Amino acid sequence: MLAPSNPRDNTKPHVSELISKVLEETYDEDRPQWATNIMSFGRIWEEAVMRPLVEREADVFVPDVTVEKDGIIGTMDGICYTGNESYVWECKTRFRPLHPPREYDRWMFQVKAYCHMVHTNKAWLTVLHVSARPPNTELVWHEMEFSQQELEENWQMLLNARDYNP
């Protein structure tokens, strides 16, 4: 059930690496143990709870999709087909109180990039918010729609990040 993620082609930039570059963040491979634990919890949540819910909502669900466009690799949690519509599906776990997803640039850059890569302007973003103060857990399912301009501008930003070498 919890197979490891598919290996990435490290010879090409990944959407998440370019987003980190845009946000001027660095993530090295020496993550602290707590970060690995949090990511593991998110993966368990995605596999055990969210994937069955998404499969029930979609007419067709294709999990763990890897796409390449313009030499950039994207690995999304899935693509859902319902009627004549297609949706990128991304599952997130956030250890903070509930906030609108559009407040998280990283998520929006990522989801827009994936939408652009698979030629849709719609996404299902499922987020588990876990907060300690006050203690609360809340699942929110966001159905998102982006304009073509939003998707094109976002993609151009990632192309610029890919091509920028200081």
N, C-alpha and C positions, 0 to 999 in steps of 0.2 A: 504494500500500500504506500509506504513512504520511500519510494525509490529516490536516489539522489538526483539532483538536477542534471540535465544534459550538459556534457562538457562544452565549454565555449571555445570558439576559434579565437585564440589570443593574438592572431596576426592582424586582426581587424578591430577597429574600435567598436565598443558596445554602447548602446544608448545610455546606460547608467554611467559609464565612464565619462561620456561627453557632458552629461548633466552635471556631474561633479566638477568638471572643468569649468563649465559656465558659472556654477555657484561657488567656484574657487574653494572646493572642498577636496580633501585627500583622504582616501581610505586605503590603508596599506593592508597587507595580508596578515599582519600581527594584531588582529582584533582582540580586545580583552574578552575573557571568558563570558562575562555577563552579556556582551553583544551577541556572541554565538548562541547563548541560551535563548535570548529574545528571538533571534531569527529562527531558531528551531521551533519555538512555540508557535510562531506565525505560520511556519510550514505545516505543522501538525493541525492547526486550526483550519488552514486552507484545505488540506486533504480530507480531514475527518468530518468537518461540518459544512464548509462553504461549497466545496465541489458538488456534493450531492444536492444541495439547494439549487445551485446554478443548473445542474443537469435536469432538474425537475422543471425549471422555468423555460429553458430553451428547447426548441424543436430538435436542434442538433447542437452538440457541444464538442469542440475539438480542444483538448487540454494541451498545455505545454507547447506552444507554437513558437518556433524559431524562424525568423524572416531576415533576409538581407536586402537592403536597398541602398544604393549609392555607396556601397562599400561599408555600410554600418550594419551591425548585427543587433537585432531586437529579440528578446525572449519574453513573451507575454504568458500570463497564466492560462489564457485560453481565448478562443473566439466562439461566440454564440450566434446561432442563426435562429431567428424567430420570425415566421411569416416571410416577408420580403426584406427584412432588416437583418443587418449583421452588427454585432457589438464586440468590441474588445472587452475582455473581462480581466480585471486586476483585483487581487485580494490583498488587503493591507491589515497590519496589526499595529496599533498605535498605543503606546503606554503613556497617554496623557488624556485629559478631558476632551470631550467632543468639541470639534471645530469644523466649520465647512471645509470640504476638501480643496476648494479653490484657493484657500489660504496657504496651501503647501505647494510651493513652486515645483519642488522635486516631483511630486505625484503628477501635477498637471503637465509638466514637460514630458514626463514618461508616457502618460496615457495619450497625449496628443501625438507624440512620435509614433506610438504603436498604431493609432488610428490611421495616420498618414501612410504607414508602411503597408497596411492591409486594405486601404481604400474604403474606409468607412469614416463617418463623422460621429459615431455613437459609441458609448462605452458604459459598461456596468462596473462600478467601483464599489466593492464591498469592504467595509472597514469595521474592524473590531476595536473599539476604544476601551482601554482598561486604565482606570485612574485609581490612585491610592487615597487622594485627598480631594474631595470626599470619595470614599470607596464606592466604585461604580463600574459596571461593565455594560456597554451598549453596542449593539450591532446596527449599522446603518448601511442601507443599500442605496447607492446614488446612481440614478440613470442620468447620464450626461450627454449633451450634444454640443458639438463645436462647429463654428463656421469654417468654411473652406479657407478663408483668410487666416484664421487662428492656426489652423493646421499647417499651412504653408509658411507662415512667419516662424512658427516653432521649429519646423524642419530646417529652415534656412539658418536659424540660430545654431542648431546642432551641426550643420555643415560648416558654418563659420568656426565653431569650436574645433571640429575635426581638422580644419585646414590651418588653424592658427598655431604657429610654432615660435614662441618668443625667444 
